[in-house]
Amino acid sequence: MPEYDAVLVYDGECPYCSIAARALRELDDVGAISWYEDAAQAFLERQFGETPFAMLLVDRREECVYAGRSAAAELASRAGTPGIVSSLVRDNYLSIAKAVGVASGRGRDPADYHDTYPLDAGAADLFGSLVAAAAKRPEGL
């Protein structure tokens, strides 16, 4: 099983989001799973007490969860894009998410979760299930 330090939870039914998630193959320590996976749903419920429809980056080493625009900016930074790109992604996240949602036919907007949250101890116990789900995906998707 891979040794991911972080796992991205993304809209697996969105073709554009799935393409972006494939780019994560360049980051050896980041796995990715669909928001619709049982492991993602259990993690969200434990972390937030609900299952917000949001892009999340769960980082075990940093013991935090990046959500929404914070997740997008952190991913851009980890991918080695210039700081200006991370800022643009963070600042325009809602517009980008809305455009992608319209283009993909997604019938809902992302939840209003955009900060960096401390990783809940109970949710941290579920990190292994996120890694296992990411390992089952083709090429870490």
The first five atom37 places (N, CA, C, CB, O) and aatype in JSON, in Angstrom:
{
  "aatype": [12, 14, 6, 18, 3, 0, 19, 10, 19, 18, 3, 7, 6, 4, 14, 18, 4, 15, 9, 0, 0, 1, 0, 10, 1, 6, 10, 3, 3, 19, 7, 0, 9, 15, 17, 18, 6, 3, 0, 0, 5, 0, 13, 10, 6, 1, 5, 13, 7, 6, 16, 14, 13, 0, 12, 10, 10, 19, 3, 1, 1, 6, 6, 4, 19, 18, 0, 7, 1, 15, 0, 0, 0, 6, 10, 0, 15, 1, 0, 7, 16, 14, 7, 9, 19, 15, 15, 10, 19, 1, 3, 2, 18, 10, 15, 9, 0, 11, 0, 19, 7, 19, 0, 15, 7, 1, 7, 1, 3, 14, 0, 3, 18, 8, 3, 16, 18, 14, 10, 3, 0, 7, 0, 0, 3, 10, 13, 7, 15, 10, 19, 0, 0, 0, 0, 11, 1, 14, 6, 7, 10],
  "atom_mask": [
    [1, 1, 1, 1, 1],
    [1, 1, 1, 1, 1],
    [1, 1, 1, 1, 1],
    [1, 1, 1, 1, 1],
    [1, 1, 1, 1, 1],
    [1, 1, 1, 1, 1],
    [1, 1, 1, 1, 1],
    [1, 1, 1, 1, 1],
    [1, 1, 1, 1, 1],
    [1, 1, 1, 1, 1],
    [1, 1, 1, 1, 1],
    [1, 1, 1, 0, 1],
    [1, 1, 1, 1, 1],
    [1, 1, 1, 1, 1],
    [1, 1, 1, 1, 1],
    [1, 1, 1, 1, 1],
    [1, 1, 1, 1, 1],
    [1, 1, 1, 1, 1],
    [1, 1, 1, 1, 1],
    [1, 1, 1, 1, 1],
    [1, 1, 1, 1, 1],
    [1, 1, 1, 1, 1],
    [1, 1, 1, 1, 1],
    [1, 1, 1, 1, 1],
    [1, 1, 1, 1, 1],
    [1, 1, 1, 1, 1],
    [1, 1, 1, 1, 1],
    [1, 1, 1, 1, 1],
    [1, 1, 1, 1, 1],
    [1, 1, 1, 1, 1],
    [1, 1, 1, 0, 1],
    [1, 1, 1, 1, 1],
    [1, 1, 1, 1, 1],
    [1, 1, 1, 1, 1],
    [1, 1, 1, 1, 1],
    [1, 1, 1, 1, 1],
    [1, 1, 1, 1, 1],
    [1, 1, 1, 1, 1],
    [1, 1, 1, 1, 1],
    [1, 1, 1, 1, 1],
    [1, 1, 1, 1, 1],
    [1, 1, 1, 1, 1],
    [1, 1, 1, 1, 1],
    [1, 1, 1, 1, 1],
    [1, 1, 1, 1, 1],
    [1, 1, 1, 1, 1],
    [1, 1, 1, 1, 1],
    [1, 1, 1, 1, 1],
    [1, 1, 1, 0, 1],
    [1, 1, 1, 1, 1],
    [1, 1, 1, 1, 1],
    [1, 1, 1, 1, 1],
    [1, 1, 1, 1, 1],
    [1, 1, 1, 1, 1],
    [1, 1, 1, 1, 1],
    [1, 1, 1, 1, 1],
    [1, 1, 1, 1, 1],
    [1, 1, 1, 1, 1],
    [1, 1, 1, 1, 1],
    [1, 1, 1, 1, 1],
    [1, 1, 1, 1, 1],
    [1, 1, 1, 1, 1],
    [1, 1, 1, 1, 1],
    [1, 1, 1, 1, 1],
    [1, 1, 1, 1, 1],
    [1, 1, 1, 1, 1],
    [1, 1, 1, 1, 1],
    [1, 1, 1, 0, 1],
    [1, 1, 1, 1, 1],
    [1, 1, 1, 1, 1],
    [1, 1, 1, 1, 1],
    [1, 1, 1, 1, 1],
    [1, 1, 1, 1, 1],
    [1, 1, 1, 1, 1],
    [1, 1, 1, 1, 1],
    [1, 1, 1, 1, 1],
    [1, 1, 1, 1, 1],
    [1, 1, 1, 1, 1],
    [1, 1, 1, 1, 1],
    [1, 1, 1, 0, 1],
    [1, 1, 1, 1, 1],
    [1, 1, 1, 1, 1],
    [1, 1, 1, 0, 1],
    [1, 1, 1, 1, 1],
    [1, 1, 1, 1, 1],
    [1, 1, 1, 1, 1],
    [1, 1, 1, 1, 1],
    [1, 1, 1, 1, 1],
    [1, 1, 1, 1, 1],
    [1, 1, 1, 1, 1],
    [1, 1, 1, 1, 1],
    [1, 1, 1, 1, 1],
    [1, 1, 1, 1, 1],
    [1, 1, 1, 1, 1],
    [1, 1, 1, 1, 1],
    [1, 1, 1, 1, 1],
    [1, 1, 1, 1, 1],
    [1, 1, 1, 1, 1],
    [1, 1, 1, 1, 1],
    [1, 1, 1, 1, 1],
    [1, 1, 1, 0, 1],
    [1, 1, 1, 1, 1],
    [1, 1, 1, 1, 1],
    [1, 1, 1, 1, 1],
    [1, 1, 1, 0, 1],
    [1, 1, 1, 1, 1],
    [1, 1, 1, 0, 1],
    [1, 1, 1, 1, 1],
    [1, 1, 1, 1, 1],
    [1, 1, 1, 1, 1],
    [1, 1, 1, 1, 1],
    [1, 1, 1, 1, 1],
    [1, 1, 1, 1, 1],
    [1, 1, 1, 1, 1],
    [1, 1, 1, 1, 1],
    [1, 1, 1, 1, 1],
    [1, 1, 1, 1, 1],
    [1, 1, 1, 1, 1],
    [1, 1, 1, 1, 1],
    [1, 1, 1, 1, 1],
    [1, 1, 1, 1, 1],
    [1, 1, 1, 0, 1],
    [1, 1, 1, 1, 1],
    [1, 1, 1, 1, 1],
    [1, 1, 1, 1, 1],
    [1, 1, 1, 1, 1],
    [1, 1, 1, 1, 1],
    [1, 1, 1, 0, 1],
    [1, 1, 1, 1, 1],
    [1, 1, 1, 1, 1],
    [1, 1, 1, 1, 1],
    [1, 1, 1, 1, 1],
    [1, 1, 1, 1, 1],
    [1, 1, 1, 1, 1],
    [1, 1, 1, 1, 1],
    [1, 1, 1, 1, 1],
    [1, 1, 1, 1, 1],
    [1, 1, 1, 1, 1],
    [1, 1, 1, 1, 1],
    [1, 1, 1, 0, 1],
    [1, 1, 1, 1, 1]
  ],
  "atom_positions": [
    [[0.85, -1.19, 0.0], [0.0, 0.0, 0.0], [0.89, 1.24, 0.0], [-0.96, 0.0, 1.23], [1.91, 1.27, 0.69]],
    [[0.51, 2.26, -0.77], [1.31, 3.49, -0.81], [1.36, 4.17, 0.57], [0.74, 4.45, -1.85], [0.49, 3.96, 1.41]],
    [[2.37, 4.97, 0.76], [2.53, 5.74, 2.0], [2.19, 7.2, 1.73], [3.97, 5.6, 2.57], [3.08, 8.05, 1.7]],
    [[0.92, 7.49, 1.53], [0.51, 8.86, 1.29], [0.53, 9.66, 2.59], [-0.89, 8.9, 0.67], [0.1, 9.18, 3.63]],
    [[1.04, 10.89, 2.51], [0.96, 11.82, 3.64], [-0.33, 12.61, 3.6], [2.16, 12.77, 3.63], [-0.78, 13.14, 4.61]],
    [[-0.93, 12.68, 2.4], [-2.15, 13.45, 2.22], [-3.04, 12.75, 1.19], [-1.83, 14.91, 1.78], [-2.56, 12.04, 0.32]],
    [[-4.34, 12.98, 1.33], [-5.31, 12.43, 0.38], [-6.26, 13.55, -0.03], [-6.09, 11.22, 1.0], [-6.82, 14.26, 0.81]],
    [[-6.44, 13.69, -1.34], [-7.39, 14.64, -1.89], [-8.74, 13.96, -2.02], [-6.91, 15.19, -3.27], [-8.84, 12.85, -2.54]],
    [[-9.79, 14.64, -1.55], [-11.16, 14.2, -1.75], [-11.76, 15.18, -2.75], [-11.99, 14.15, -0.39], [-11.83, 16.38, -2.49]],
    [[-12.2, 14.65, -3.91], [-12.66, 15.51, -5.0], [-13.96, 14.96, -5.59], [-11.59, 15.64, -6.1], [-14.35, 13.83, -5.29]],
    [[-14.62, 15.74, -6.42], [-15.86, 15.33, -7.07], [-15.55, 14.32, -8.17], [-16.62, 16.56, -7.65], [-15.21, 14.7, -9.29]],
    [[-15.66, 13.06, -7.84], [-15.31, 11.99, -8.78], [-16.27, 11.84, -9.94], [0.0, 0.0, 0.0], [-15.97, 11.1, -10.88]],
    [[-17.41, 12.52, -9.92], [-18.34, 12.47, -11.04], [-18.12, 13.62, -12.01], [-19.77, 12.49, -10.53], [-18.8, 13.71, -13.03]],
    [[-17.19, 14.49, -11.71], [-16.89, 15.64, -12.55], [-15.69, 15.3, -13.44], [-16.61, 16.92, -11.68], [-14.59, 15.08, -12.92]],
    [[-15.86, 15.25, -14.75], [-14.74, 14.88, -15.61], [-13.57, 15.86, -15.5], [-15.19, 14.8, -17.05], [-12.41, 15.44, -15.6]],
    [[-13.83, 17.12, -15.31], [-12.77, 18.12, -15.19], [-11.98, 17.92, -13.9], [-13.35, 19.54, -15.25], [-10.75, 18.03, -13.88]],
    [[-12.71, 17.64, -12.81], [-12.06, 17.4, -11.53], [-11.22, 16.13, -11.58], [-13.11, 17.31, -10.4], [-10.13, 16.08, -11.01]],
    [[-11.73, 15.13, -12.26], [-11.0, 13.87, -12.38], [-9.7, 14.06, -13.17], [-11.87, 12.81, -13.07], [-8.68, 13.47, -12.82]],
    [[-9.74, 14.87, -14.2], [-8.52, 15.16, -14.96], [-7.51, 15.88, -14.07], [-8.85, 16.02, -16.21], [-6.32, 15.56, -14.09]],
    [[-7.99, 16.84, -13.3], [-7.08, 17.56, -12.39], [-6.5, 16.61, -11.36], [-7.83, 18.72, -11.69], [-5.32, 16.72, -11.01]],
    [[-7.31, 15.68, -10.86], [-6.82, 14.73, -9.87], [-5.74, 13.83, -10.46], [-7.98, 13.88, -9.33], [-4.81, 13.44, -9.76]],
    [[-5.85, 13.5, -11.74], [-4.82, 12.68, -12.38], [-3.45, 13.35, -12.34], [-5.2, 12.39, -13.84], [-2.42, 12.68, -12.27]],
    [[-3.45, 14.68, -12.37], [-2.19, 15.42, -12.33], [-1.44, 15.17, -11.02], [-2.44, 16.91, -12.51], [-0.24, 15.39, -10.94]],
    [[-2.16, 14.71, -10.01], [-1.54, 14.44, -8.71], [-0.56, 13.27, -8.76], [-2.6, 14.16, -7.68], [0.22, 13.08, -7.83]],
    [[-0.6, 12.5, -9.82], [0.35, 11.38, -9.93], [1.78, 11.87, -9.82], [0.14, 10.64, -11.24], [2.68, 11.1, -9.47]],
    [[2.02, 13.14, -10.12], [3.35, 13.73, -10.02], [3.77, 13.92, -8.56], [3.4, 15.06, -10.74], [4.96, 14.02, -8.26]],
    [[2.81, 13.96, -7.67], [3.08, 14.13, -6.25], [2.98, 12.76, -5.58], [2.08, 15.15, -5.6], [1.89, 12.28, -5.31]],
    [[4.12, 12.15, -5.32], [4.15, 10.78, -4.81], [3.49, 10.61, -3.45], [5.56, 10.32, -4.72], [3.05, 9.51, -3.11]],
    [[3.41, 11.68, -2.66], [2.89, 11.53, -1.31], [1.43, 11.93, -1.16], [3.73, 12.34, -0.37], [0.92, 12.04, -0.05]],
    [[0.73, 12.17, -2.3], [-0.67, 12.56, -2.26], [-1.5, 11.56, -3.06], [-0.85, 14.0, -2.82], [-1.25, 11.34, -4.25]],
    [[-2.5, 10.97, -2.4], [-3.45, 10.1, -3.08], [-4.73, 10.88, -3.35], [0.0, 0.0, 0.0], [-4.86, 12.03, -2.91]],
    [[-5.66, 10.27, -4.06], [-6.91, 10.95, -4.38], [-8.05, 9.95, -4.4], [-6.8, 11.68, -5.73], [-7.91, 8.83, -4.89]],
    [[-9.2, 10.37, -3.85], [-10.41, 9.56, -3.9], [-11.6, 10.46, -4.18], [-10.61, 8.78, -2.59], [-11.58, 11.66, -3.93]],
    [[-12.63, 9.84, -4.72], [-13.87, 10.55, -5.01], [-14.63, 10.87, -3.72], [-14.76, 9.71, -5.95], [-14.61, 10.09, -2.76]],
    [[-15.27, 11.99, -3.7], [-16.13, 12.4, -2.59], [-17.2, 11.33, -2.34], [-16.79, 13.77, -2.88], [-17.67, 11.19, -1.21]],
    [[-17.57, 10.59, -3.36], [-18.64, 9.61, -3.27], [-18.21, 8.28, -2.64], [-19.19, 9.35, -4.64], [-19.06, 7.44, -2.34]],
    [[-16.91, 8.09, -2.44], [-16.4, 6.86, -1.81], [-16.9, 6.77, -0.36], [-14.83, 6.81, -1.87], [-16.99, 7.78, 0.34]],
    [[-17.21, 5.55, 0.08], [-17.65, 5.34, 1.47], [-16.62, 5.87, 2.47], [-17.91, 3.86, 1.73], [-16.98, 6.46, 3.49]],
    [[-15.34, 5.66, 2.17], [-14.29, 6.12, 3.09], [-14.32, 7.64, 3.22], [-12.9, 5.67, 2.59], [-14.12, 8.17, 4.32]],
    [[-14.56, 8.34, 2.12], [-14.64, 9.81, 2.17], [-15.85, 10.26, 2.99], [-14.72, 10.39, 0.74], [-15.74, 11.18, 3.8]],
    [[-16.98, 9.61, 2.77], [-18.19, 9.98, 3.5], [-18.02, 9.76, 5.01], [-19.38, 9.17, 2.99], [-18.43, 10.6, 5.81]],
    [[-17.42, 8.64, 5.39], [-17.2, 8.36, 6.82], [-16.24, 9.39, 7.42], [-16.64, 6.93, 7.01], [-16.44, 9.86, 8.54]],
    [[-15.17, 9.72, 6.67], [-14.22, 10.71, 7.15], [-14.89, 12.07, 7.36], [-13.04, 10.83, 6.18], [-14.72, 12.7, 8.4]],
    [[-15.64, 12.51, 6.35], [-16.3, 13.82, 6.44], [-17.25, 13.88, 7.64], [-17.08, 14.11, 5.14], [-17.27, 14.87, 8.38]],
    [[-18.02, 12.83, 7.81], [-18.97, 12.8, 8.93], [-18.23, 12.91, 10.26], [-19.81, 11.51, 8.9], [-18.67, 13.61, 11.17]],
    [[-17.12, 12.23, 10.37], [-16.35, 12.26, 11.62], [-15.67, 13.61, 11.82], [-15.29, 11.14, 11.63], [-15.65, 14.14, 12.93]],
    [[-15.1, 14.18, 10.74], [-14.37, 15.44, 10.82], [-15.3, 16.63, 11.06], [-13.57, 15.66, 9.55], [-15.0, 17.49, 11.89]],
    [[-16.42, 16.67, 10.33], [-17.27, 17.87, 10.35], [-18.65, 17.66, 10.97], [-17.44, 18.36, 8.95], [-19.38, 18.63, 11.18]],
    [[-19.01, 16.4, 11.27], [-20.36, 16.15, 11.78], [-21.41, 16.2, 10.69], [0.0, 0.0, 0.0], [-22.6, 16.2, 10.99]],
    [[-20.99, 16.25, 9.46], [-21.84, 16.25, 8.27], [-20.95, 15.9, 7.08], [-22.57, 17.65, 8.06], [-19.75, 15.69, 7.25]],
    [[-21.52, 15.83, 5.89], [-20.74, 15.46, 4.72], [-20.77, 16.59, 3.7], [-21.28, 14.15, 4.08], [-21.44, 16.49, 2.67]],
    [[-20.04, 17.68, 3.97], [-20.06, 18.82, 3.05], [-19.5, 18.44, 1.69], [-19.28, 19.98, 3.64], [-18.47, 17.78, 1.59]],
    [[-20.19, 18.88, 0.64], [-19.73, 18.65, -0.73], [-18.65, 19.69, -1.02], [-20.92, 18.74, -1.79], [-18.94, 20.83, -1.39]],
    [[-17.41, 19.28, -0.83], [-16.28, 20.21, -0.97], [-15.03, 19.44, -1.36], [-16.05, 21.01, 0.34], [-14.9, 18.26, -1.06]],
    [[-14.12, 20.12, -2.03], [-12.81, 19.55, -2.29], [-12.01, 19.69, -1.01], [-12.09, 20.25, -3.51], [-11.97, 20.76, -0.39]],
    [[-11.36, 18.59, -0.61], [-10.59, 18.59, 0.63], [-9.23, 17.97, 0.4], [-11.35, 17.85, 1.74], [-9.09, 17.04, -0.4]],
    [[-8.24, 18.47, 1.1], [-6.93, 17.84, 1.14], [-6.66, 17.52, 2.6], [-5.8, 18.77, 0.52], [-6.47, 18.41, 3.42]],
    [[-6.65, 16.23, 2.91], [-6.44, 15.76, 4.28], [-4.96, 15.45, 4.43], [-7.33, 14.49, 4.61], [-4.43, 14.58, 3.74]],
    [[-4.28, 16.16, 5.32], [-2.84, 15.99, 5.49], [-2.56, 15.41, 6.87], [-2.1, 17.33, 5.3], [-2.71, 16.09, 7.89]],
    [[-2.14, 14.16, 6.88], [-1.86, 13.45, 8.14], [-0.65, 14.05, 8.86], [-1.63, 11.96, 7.87], [-0.66, 14.21, 10.08]],
    [[0.4, 14.37, 8.1], [1.63, 14.86, 8.7], [1.42, 16.23, 9.35], [2.75, 14.94, 7.65], [1.9, 16.48, 10.45]],
    [[0.7, 17.1, 8.67], [0.44, 18.45, 9.2], [-0.77, 18.48, 10.14], [0.21, 19.43, 8.05], [-1.05, 19.5, 10.77]],
    [[-1.48, 17.34, 10.22], [-2.65, 17.21, 11.08], [-3.69, 18.3, 10.82], [-2.24, 17.25, 12.53], [-4.19, 18.95, 11.73]],
    [[-3.99, 18.47, 9.51], [-5.0, 19.46, 9.14], [-5.77, 19.0, 7.91], [-4.34, 20.82, 8.89], [-5.37, 18.07, 7.21]],
    [[-6.88, 19.69, 7.68], [-7.71, 19.45, 6.52], [-7.89, 20.79, 5.82], [-9.1, 18.82, 6.91], [-8.44, 21.74, 6.38]],
    [[-7.4, 20.87, 4.58], [-7.59, 22.05, 3.75], [-8.9, 21.85, 2.99], [-6.37, 22.27, 2.76], [-9.14, 20.76, 2.45]],
    [[-9.74, 22.87, 2.94], [-11.03, 22.73, 2.28], [-11.25, 23.85, 1.27], [-12.16, 22.73, 3.31], [-10.78, 24.98, 1.46]],
    [[-11.96, 23.53, 0.19], [-12.35, 24.51, -0.81], [-11.18, 25.27, -1.37], [0.0, 0.0, 0.0], [-10.23, 24.69, -1.89]],
    [[-11.26, 26.6, -1.26], [-10.2, 27.44, -1.85], [-8.86, 27.21, -1.18], [-10.58, 28.92, -1.73], [-7.82, 27.33, -1.84]],
    [[-8.84, 26.86, 0.11], [-7.58, 26.56, 0.78], [-6.96, 25.29, 0.21], [-7.8, 26.41, 2.3], [-5.74, 25.21, 0.04]],
    [[-7.8, 24.28, -0.1], [-7.3, 23.04, -0.7], [-6.73, 23.31, -2.09], [-8.41, 21.98, -0.77], [-5.67, 22.8, -2.43]],
    [[-7.45, 24.1, -2.88], [-6.99, 24.4, -4.23], [-5.65, 25.13, -4.2], [-8.03, 25.24, -4.97], [-4.75, 24.81, -4.98]],
    [[-5.51, 26.1, -3.33], [-4.26, 26.86, -3.23], [-3.12, 25.97, -2.73], [-4.44, 28.06, -2.28], [-2.0, 26.07, -3.24]],
    [[-3.39, 25.11, -1.76], [-2.36, 24.21, -1.23], [-1.9, 23.22, -2.31], [-2.88, 23.46, 0.0], [-0.71, 22.95, -2.43]],
    [[-2.84, 22.69, -3.08], [-2.48, 21.76, -4.16], [-1.64, 22.45, -5.22], [-3.74, 21.16, -4.8], [-0.66, 21.89, -5.71]],
    [[-2.02, 23.67, -5.58], [-1.24, 24.43, -6.56], [0.17, 24.68, -6.04], [-1.93, 25.77, -6.89], [1.14, 24.58, -6.8]],
    [[0.28, 24.99, -4.77], [1.59, 25.21, -4.16], [2.43, 23.94, -4.18], [1.43, 25.73, -2.73], [3.61, 23.97, -4.54]],
    [[1.83, 22.81, -3.78], [2.56, 21.54, -3.75], [2.97, 21.08, -5.14], [1.71, 20.48, -3.09], [3.97, 20.38, -5.3]],
    [[2.19, 21.47, -6.13], [2.51, 21.1, -7.51], [3.65, 21.95, -8.07], [1.28, 21.24, -8.4], [4.11, 21.71, -9.18]],
    [[4.09, 22.93, -7.29], [5.22, 23.74, -7.71], [4.86, 24.93, -8.59], [0.0, 0.0, 0.0], [5.73, 25.5, -9.24]],
    [[3.59, 25.29, -8.63], [3.22, 26.45, -9.42], [3.69, 27.72, -8.71], [1.68, 26.5, -9.67], [3.82, 27.73, -7.49]],
    [[3.93, 28.76, -9.46], [4.35, 30.01, -8.82], [3.3, 30.5, -7.82], [4.61, 31.1, -9.89], [2.11, 30.22, -7.97]],
    [[3.74, 31.23, -6.81], [2.85, 31.74, -5.78], [1.67, 32.52, -6.32], [0.0, 0.0, 0.0], [0.58, 32.49, -5.75]],
    [[1.88, 33.21, -7.41], [0.79, 33.99, -8.0], [-0.33, 33.07, -8.48], [1.31, 34.85, -9.18], [-1.5, 33.43, -8.4]],
    [[0.03, 31.89, -8.98], [-0.99, 30.94, -9.44], [-1.79, 30.43, -8.25], [-0.33, 29.75, -10.2], [-3.02, 30.34, -8.32]],
    [[-1.12, 30.09, -7.16], [-1.82, 29.64, -5.95], [-2.78, 30.71, -5.47], [-0.82, 29.28, -4.84], [-3.91, 30.4, -5.07]],
    [[-2.34, 31.96, -5.5], [-3.2, 33.07, -5.07], [-4.39, 33.23, -6.0], [-2.4, 34.38, -5.02], [-5.52, 33.45, -5.54]],
    [[-4.16, 33.11, -7.3], [-5.25, 33.23, -8.27], [-6.26, 32.11, -8.1], [-4.71, 33.23, -9.69], [-7.47, 32.34, -8.16]],
    [[-5.77, 30.9, -7.89], [-6.67, 29.76, -7.69], [-7.49, 29.97, -6.43], [-5.87, 28.44, -7.61], [-8.7, 29.78, -6.43]],
    [[-6.82, 30.37, -5.34], [-7.53, 30.6, -4.07], [-8.57, 31.7, -4.22], [-6.53, 30.96, -2.95], [-9.72, 31.54, -3.8]],
    [[-8.17, 32.83, -4.82], [-9.06, 33.99, -4.91], [-10.22, 33.77, -5.87], [-8.27, 35.19, -5.34], [-11.27, 34.4, -5.72]],
    [[-10.05, 32.89, -6.86], [-11.08, 32.68, -7.87], [-11.73, 31.3, -7.78], [-10.49, 32.86, -9.24], [-12.41, 30.86, -8.71]],
    [[-11.52, 30.63, -6.67], [-12.0, 29.26, -6.51], [-13.5, 29.15, -6.78], [-11.69, 28.77, -5.12], [-13.92, 28.26, -7.52]],
    [[-14.31, 30.01, -6.19], [-15.76, 29.9, -6.35], [-16.18, 30.07, -7.8], [-16.47, 30.93, -5.48], [-17.05, 29.35, -8.28]],
    [[-15.57, 31.02, -8.5], [-15.88, 31.22, -9.92], [-15.48, 30.01, -10.73], [-15.19, 32.46, -10.45], [-16.23, 29.57, -11.61]],
    [[-14.31, 29.47, -10.45], [-13.83, 28.28, -11.16], [-14.75, 27.1, -10.87], [-12.37, 27.94, -10.75], [-15.15, 26.39, -11.79]],
    [[-15.09, 26.89, -9.6], [-15.96, 25.78, -9.22], [-17.33, 25.89, -9.87], [-16.11, 25.72, -7.7], [-17.9, 24.89, -10.3]],
    [[-17.85, 27.09, -9.94], [-19.16, 27.3, -10.57], [-19.08, 26.99, -12.06], [-19.65, 28.75, -10.35], [-19.96, 26.32, -12.6]],
    [[-18.04, 27.48, -12.74], [-17.88, 27.23, -14.18], [-17.72, 25.74, -14.45], [-16.67, 28.0, -14.73], [-18.32, 25.21, -15.39]],
    [[-16.92, 25.06, -13.65], [-16.72, 23.62, -13.81], [-18.03, 22.88, -13.55], [-15.61, 23.09, -12.86], [-18.36, 21.93, -14.26]],
    [[-18.78, 23.31, -12.56], [-20.06, 22.69, -12.26], [-21.04, 22.82, -13.41], [0.0, 0.0, 0.0], [-21.74, 21.86, -13.73]],
    [[-21.11, 23.98, -14.02], [-21.99, 24.19, -15.17], [-21.53, 23.34, -16.35], [-22.03, 25.68, -15.57], [-22.34, 22.67, -17.0]],
    [[-20.22, 23.35, -16.63], [-19.68, 22.6, -17.76], [-19.86, 21.1, -17.6], [-18.2, 22.91, -17.93], [-20.07, 20.39, -18.58]],
    [[-19.8, 20.6, -16.36], [-19.9, 19.16, -16.13], [-21.34, 18.71, -15.87], [-19.03, 18.77, -14.95], [-21.6, 17.51, -15.8]],
    [[-22.26, 19.66, -15.73], [-23.64, 19.31, -15.46], [-23.92, 18.96, -14.01], [0.0, 0.0, 0.0], [-24.96, 18.38, -13.69]],
    [[-22.99, 19.32, -13.13], [-23.17, 19.04, -11.7], [-24.35, 19.88, -11.21], [-21.87, 19.36, -10.88], [-24.43, 21.07, -11.51]],
    [[-25.24, 19.28, -10.46], [-26.45, 19.96, -10.04], [-26.38, 20.67, -8.71], [0.0, 0.0, 0.0], [-27.41, 21.03, -8.15]],
    [[-25.17, 20.88, -8.18], [-25.08, 21.56, -6.89], [-23.77, 22.33, -6.79], [-25.2, 20.55, -5.73], [-22.79, 22.04, -7.48]],
    [[-23.8, 23.3, -5.9], [-22.61, 24.1, -5.66], [-21.82, 23.49, -4.5], [-22.97, 25.57, -5.36], [-22.39, 22.79, -3.66]],
    [[-20.51, 23.76, -4.46], [-19.71, 23.29, -3.33], [-20.18, 23.92, -2.02], [-18.23, 23.59, -3.55], [-20.68, 25.05, -2.0]],
    [[-20.02, 23.19, -0.93], [-20.35, 23.7, 0.4], [-19.39, 24.84, 0.76], [-20.28, 22.57, 1.47], [-18.31, 24.96, 0.19]],
    [[-19.81, 25.64, 1.69], [-19.04, 26.82, 2.1], [-17.98, 26.45, 3.15], [-19.98, 27.91, 2.65], [-18.03, 26.91, 4.29]],
    [[-17.05, 25.62, 2.75], [-15.91, 25.23, 3.58], [-14.66, 25.65, 2.81], [-15.91, 23.67, 3.9], [-14.37, 25.1, 1.75]],
    [[-13.91, 26.62, 3.35], [-12.77, 27.16, 2.61], [-11.54, 27.41, 3.45], [-13.17, 28.43, 1.95], [-10.59, 28.04, 2.99]],
    [[-11.53, 26.93, 4.67], [-10.43, 27.2, 5.57], [-9.53, 25.98, 5.74], [-10.97, 27.65, 6.93], [-9.7, 24.96, 5.07]],
    [[-8.59, 26.12, 6.63], [-7.75, 25.0, 7.05], [-8.21, 24.64, 8.46], [-6.21, 25.36, 7.0], [-8.23, 25.49, 9.35]],
    [[-8.58, 23.38, 8.65], [-9.16, 22.91, 9.9], [-8.22, 21.93, 10.58], [-10.54, 22.26, 9.65], [-7.57, 21.13, 9.9]],
    [[-8.13, 21.95, 11.91], [-7.34, 20.94, 12.61], [-7.95, 19.56, 12.34], [-7.28, 21.23, 14.14], [-9.17, 19.42, 12.33]],
    [[-7.12, 18.57, 12.14], [-7.58, 17.21, 11.91], [-8.12, 16.64, 13.23], [-6.43, 16.32, 11.35], [-7.38, 16.5, 14.2]],
    [[-9.39, 16.32, 13.24], [-10.04, 15.74, 14.41], [-9.4, 14.38, 14.7], [-11.58, 15.6, 14.18], [-9.11, 13.61, 13.79]],
    [[-9.19, 14.09, 15.98], [-8.54, 12.83, 16.37], [-9.3, 11.61, 15.85], [-8.41, 12.75, 17.89], [-8.69, 10.65, 15.38]],
    [[-10.62, 11.64, 15.93], [-11.42, 10.53, 15.43], [-11.32, 10.4, 13.92], [0.0, 0.0, 0.0], [-11.28, 9.29, 13.38]],
    [[-11.29, 11.53, 13.23], [-11.15, 11.52, 11.77], [-9.75, 11.04, 11.39], [-11.41, 12.94, 11.19], [-9.58, 10.35, 10.38]],
    [[-8.76, 11.4, 12.19], [-7.39, 10.95, 11.92], [-7.31, 9.43, 11.95], [-6.41, 11.55, 12.94], [-6.53, 8.83, 11.21]],
    [[-8.11, 8.81, 12.81], [-8.15, 7.34, 12.87], [-8.66, 6.73, 11.57], [-9.03, 6.89, 14.04], [-8.39, 5.56, 11.29]],
    [[-9.38, 7.5, 10.76], [-9.93, 7.01, 9.5], [-9.01, 7.3, 8.31], [-11.29, 7.64, 9.25], [-9.34, 6.94, 7.18]],
    [[-7.86, 7.95, 8.56], [-6.96, 8.3, 7.45], [-6.51, 7.05, 6.69], [-5.73, 9.06, 7.98], [-6.4, 7.09, 5.46]],
    [[-6.27, 5.97, 7.39], [-5.86, 4.72, 6.73], [-6.89, 4.24, 5.72], [0.0, 0.0, 0.0], [-6.53, 3.68, 4.69]],
    [[-8.18, 4.44, 6.01], [-9.21, 4.02, 5.06], [-9.21, 4.91, 3.82], [-10.6, 4.05, 5.73], [-9.54, 4.45, 2.73]],
    [[-8.83, 6.19, 3.98], [-8.69, 7.07, 2.81], [-7.54, 6.59, 1.93], [-8.45, 8.54, 3.25], [-7.66, 6.53, 0.71]],
    [[-6.42, 6.24, 2.58], [-5.25, 5.75, 1.84], [-5.59, 4.45, 1.12], [-4.05, 5.53, 2.8], [-5.24, 4.27, -0.04]],
    [[-6.28, 3.55, 1.81], [-6.65, 2.27, 1.2], [-7.55, 2.49, -0.02], [-7.36, 1.37, 2.22], [-7.39, 1.82, -1.04]],
    [[-8.5, 3.41, 0.09], [-9.39, 3.71, -1.04], [-8.61, 4.33, -2.19], [-10.52, 4.66, -0.59], [-8.86, 4.01, -3.36]],
    [[-7.67, 5.21, -1.88], [-6.85, 5.83, -2.93], [-5.96, 4.79, -3.61], [-5.97, 6.96, -2.33], [-5.73, 4.87, -4.81]],
    [[-5.48, 3.81, -2.84], [-4.61, 2.77, -3.4], [-5.35, 1.87, -4.36], [-4.0, 1.94, -2.29], [-4.75, 1.31, -5.28]],
    [[-6.66, 1.72, -4.18], [-7.47, 0.88, -5.04], [-7.81, 1.56, -6.36], [-8.74, 0.49, -4.34], [-8.17, 0.88, -7.33]],
    [[-7.7, 2.87, -6.41], [-8.05, 3.62, -7.63], [-7.0, 3.39, -8.69], [-8.19, 5.14, -7.32], [-5.82, 3.23, -8.35]],
    [[-7.37, 3.37, -9.95], [-6.37, 3.2, -11.01], [-5.32, 4.29, -10.94], [-7.04, 3.21, -12.38], [-5.65, 5.48, -10.96]],
    [[-4.09, 3.9, -10.86], [-2.94, 4.8, -10.82], [-3.08, 5.87, -9.75], [-2.75, 5.46, -12.18], [-2.69, 7.02, -9.97]],
    [[-3.63, 5.5, -8.59], [-3.73, 6.42, -7.45], [-4.85, 7.42, -7.54], [0.0, 0.0, 0.0], [-4.92, 8.34, -6.73]],
    [[-5.76, 7.26, -8.53], [-6.9, 8.15, -8.59], [-8.01, 7.63, -7.71], [-7.38, 8.32, -10.03], [-9.07, 8.24, -7.62]]
  ]
}
